[in-house]
Amino acid sequence: MTFCLNSTIIKPENNLEIKNAIILLHGYGGDGKDISMLSLNWKRHLPNTIFICPDGHETCPINPSGFQWFDLTKNDSSYILDESIKAEKILNKFIVEIKEEFDLENNKICLSGFSQGCMMAINLGLTSEKEYNSIIGFSGKIINQENLKNRKKTSTNTLLIHGDLDQVVPANFLLEAKDFFIRNNIQIETHLIKGCDHHIPVQASSIALNYILKKFNLV
């Protein structure tokens, strides 16, 4: 099947049955191939999991070889929110295609993302009709708390990880997101990685893997 978003897909080895999926959403200016690197360590521990890493639907003007989920060239919060909601609609269509192709329900799907991809994963995971298995976000934030509160339909369990030296998306956004999740009765786990800037270090990848294993009932 051809999906509405070009994707890097890593299927289980040896044609093992697909029981779970992790959808990985890249950051601003990245692509599915970049974020798929997370699967290199994870897949050994998740033999029945398919990793699906779509490219954003728009070319990134700052990095024309990469993609974006929403435009950041205008410093206008209303414009950014509108663009992110457009991306949500496209990603929701994509997820429906994934669910149909691989015969999966929301409770078998983990939504994960880095930076801008984390922002999208949070919105997708809390506005869906049915809860996803989990949300795992690296170095992101909530785009608009008031809007998300008004649109929230589910309380998908969430893990957020951030570097304390992040200057692209400062770490205070992790604390703001944690406060939002607590106030809205959503199970949230957070980790602040010392000495880490705007990337995903091995420590963060390991924390995320352990969280996934628990949520997929593999430990």
C-alpha positions as CSV (number, residue, x, y, z in Angstrom):
1,M,0.0,0.0,0.0
2,T,1.1,3.6,-0.7
3,F,0.6,5.9,2.3
4,C,-0.2,9.6,2.1
5,L,3.2,10.4,3.6
6,N,6.5,9.1,2.2
7,S,7.9,6.9,5.0
8,T,10.9,5.0,6.2
9,I,9.5,1.7,7.5
10,I,11.4,-0.9,9.5
11,K,9.5,-4.2,9.7
12,P,10.2,-7.1,12.1
13,E,13.0,-9.3,11.0
14,N,12.4,-12.9,9.8
15,N,8.8,-11.9,8.9
16,L,7.7,-12.1,12.5
17,E,4.1,-11.1,13.2
18,I,3.5,-7.4,13.7
19,K,1.8,-6.9,17.1
20,N,2.8,-3.3,17.8
21,A,3.8,-0.1,16.0
22,I,6.0,2.9,16.9
23,I,5.4,6.0,14.8
24,L,8.4,8.3,14.9
25,L,8.0,11.9,13.9
26,H,11.1,13.9,13.0
27,G,12.0,17.4,14.0
28,Y,12.0,20.6,12.0
29,G,14.2,20.2,8.9
30,G,14.6,16.5,9.5
31,D,13.1,13.4,7.8
32,G,11.9,9.9,8.5
33,K,15.3,8.4,7.8
34,D,16.9,10.6,10.5
35,I,14.5,9.7,13.2
36,S,14.5,6.0,12.2
37,M,18.0,5.7,13.7
38,L,16.2,5.3,17.1
39,S,15.0,1.9,15.9
40,L,18.5,0.5,15.6
41,N,18.8,-0.1,19.3
42,W,15.1,-0.5,20.1
43,K,14.2,-3.2,17.5
44,R,16.4,-5.9,19.1
45,H,14.2,-5.7,22.2
46,L,10.9,-5.3,20.2
47,P,10.9,-8.2,17.7
48,N,7.2,-7.9,16.9
49,T,7.2,-4.1,16.4
50,I,7.1,-2.2,13.2
51,F,8.7,1.3,13.1
52,I,7.1,3.8,10.8
53,C,8.9,7.1,10.2
54,P,7.1,9.5,7.9
55,D,8.5,12.6,6.2
56,G,6.7,15.8,7.0
57,H,4.2,16.9,4.3
58,E,6.0,20.2,3.6
59,T,9.6,20.9,2.5
60,C,11.5,22.9,5.2
61,P,12.5,26.4,3.8
62,I,15.5,26.6,6.2
63,N,16.7,23.1,5.0
64,P,15.2,22.3,1.6
65,S,16.6,18.7,1.8
66,G,14.4,18.2,4.9
67,F,10.8,18.5,5.9
68,Q,8.5,20.2,8.5
69,W,5.2,19.5,10.2
70,F,4.4,23.2,10.4
71,D,6.1,26.5,9.3
72,L,8.2,28.4,11.8
73,T,9.3,31.3,9.6
74,K,6.6,33.6,11.0
75,N,6.7,34.5,14.7
76,D,2.9,34.3,15.0
77,S,1.4,31.9,17.5
78,S,-2.0,31.8,15.9
79,Y,-0.5,31.0,12.5
80,I,1.7,28.3,14.0
81,L,-1.3,26.7,15.8
82,D,-3.4,26.7,12.5
83,E,-0.5,25.1,10.6
84,S,0.0,22.5,13.3
85,I,-3.7,21.5,13.2
86,K,-3.4,21.1,9.4
87,A,-0.5,18.7,10.0
88,E,-2.6,16.9,12.6
89,K,-5.3,16.2,10.0
90,I,-2.8,14.8,7.5
91,L,-1.1,12.7,10.2
92,N,-4.5,11.3,11.4
93,K,-5.2,10.2,7.8
94,F,-1.8,8.6,7.7
95,I,-2.4,6.8,11.0
96,V,-5.7,5.4,9.7
97,E,-3.9,4.0,6.7
98,I,-1.3,2.4,9.0
99,K,-3.9,0.9,11.2
100,E,-5.8,-0.6,8.2
101,E,-2.6,-1.9,6.5
102,F,-1.2,-3.6,9.6
103,D,-4.4,-4.4,11.4
104,L,-3.6,-2.4,14.5
105,E,-5.7,-0.5,17.0
106,N,-4.7,2.6,18.9
107,N,-3.7,0.7,22.0
108,K,-1.0,-1.1,20.0
109,I,0.5,2.1,18.7
110,C,3.1,4.3,20.4
111,L,3.4,7.9,19.1
112,S,6.9,9.3,19.5
113,G,8.7,12.4,18.2
114,F,11.6,14.8,18.5
115,S,11.2,18.5,18.9
116,Q,8.5,19.6,16.4
117,G,7.6,15.9,16.0
118,C,7.2,15.7,19.8
119,M,4.7,18.6,19.7
120,M,2.7,16.8,17.0
121,A,2.8,13.5,19.0
122,I,1.4,15.2,22.1
123,N,-1.5,16.8,20.1
124,L,-2.3,13.6,18.2
125,G,-2.2,11.5,21.3
126,L,-4.5,13.6,23.4
127,T,-7.1,14.6,20.8
128,S,-7.8,11.1,19.4
129,E,-11.2,9.3,19.9
130,K,-9.4,6.4,21.5
131,E,-6.2,6.3,23.7
132,Y,-3.0,5.3,22.1
133,N,-0.6,2.9,23.9
134,S,1.6,5.8,24.8
135,I,3.3,9.1,23.8
136,I,7.0,9.5,24.0
137,G,8.4,12.9,23.4
138,F,11.9,14.2,23.1
139,S,12.9,17.9,23.4
140,G,9.4,19.3,22.7
141,K,6.6,21.3,24.2
142,I,2.8,21.9,24.0
143,I,2.1,24.2,21.1
144,N,-0.9,25.9,22.7
145,Q,-2.1,24.7,26.1
146,E,-5.5,26.4,26.0
147,N,-6.3,25.0,22.6
148,L,-5.2,21.5,23.6
149,K,-7.2,21.6,26.8
150,N,-10.3,22.5,24.8
151,R,-9.7,19.7,22.3
152,K,-8.5,17.0,24.6
153,K,-10.5,13.7,24.3
154,T,-8.2,11.1,25.8
155,S,-5.5,10.7,28.4
156,T,-2.8,8.7,26.7
157,N,0.1,7.8,29.1
158,T,3.1,10.0,28.3
159,L,6.8,10.1,28.7
160,L,8.7,13.4,28.1
161,I,12.5,13.7,28.0
162,H,14.5,16.9,27.7
163,G,18.0,18.1,27.9
164,D,18.8,20.7,30.6
165,L,21.0,22.7,28.2
166,D,18.5,22.8,25.3
167,Q,18.6,26.3,23.8
168,V,16.3,25.5,20.8
169,V,13.3,24.4,23.0
170,P,14.4,25.4,26.5
171,A,13.9,22.9,29.3
172,N,11.3,25.1,31.1
173,F,8.8,23.8,28.4
174,L,9.2,20.4,29.9
175,L,8.1,21.7,33.3
176,E,5.2,23.6,31.7
177,A,4.0,20.4,29.9
178,K,4.3,18.4,33.1
179,D,2.1,20.9,34.9
180,F,-0.5,20.7,32.1
181,F,-0.6,16.9,32.2
182,I,-0.9,16.8,36.0
183,R,-3.7,19.4,36.0
184,N,-5.6,17.5,33.3
185,N,-5.2,14.1,35.1
186,I,-3.0,12.5,32.5
187,Q,-0.3,10.0,33.6
188,I,3.0,11.7,32.9
189,E,6.6,10.7,33.5
190,T,9.4,13.2,32.8
191,H,13.2,13.0,32.7
192,L,15.6,16.0,32.5
193,I,19.0,14.9,31.1
194,K,22.0,16.7,32.6
195,G,24.5,18.2,30.2
196,C,22.3,17.6,27.1
197,D,21.4,20.1,24.5
198,H,18.9,19.7,21.6
199,H,19.3,16.1,20.6
200,I,18.5,12.5,21.8
201,P,21.4,11.0,23.8
202,V,21.8,7.3,24.5
203,Q,20.5,7.8,28.0
204,A,17.2,9.2,26.7
205,S,16.9,6.5,24.1
206,S,17.4,3.8,26.9
207,I,14.8,5.5,29.2
208,A,12.3,5.5,26.3
209,L,13.0,1.9,25.4
210,N,12.3,0.8,29.0
211,Y,9.1,2.8,29.0
212,I,8.0,1.2,25.7
213,L,8.7,-2.3,27.0
214,K,6.5,-1.7,30.0
215,K,3.7,-0.2,27.9
216,F,3.8,-3.1,25.4
217,N,3.8,-5.6,28.4
218,L,7.1,-7.1,27.3
219,V,8.7,-7.0,30.8
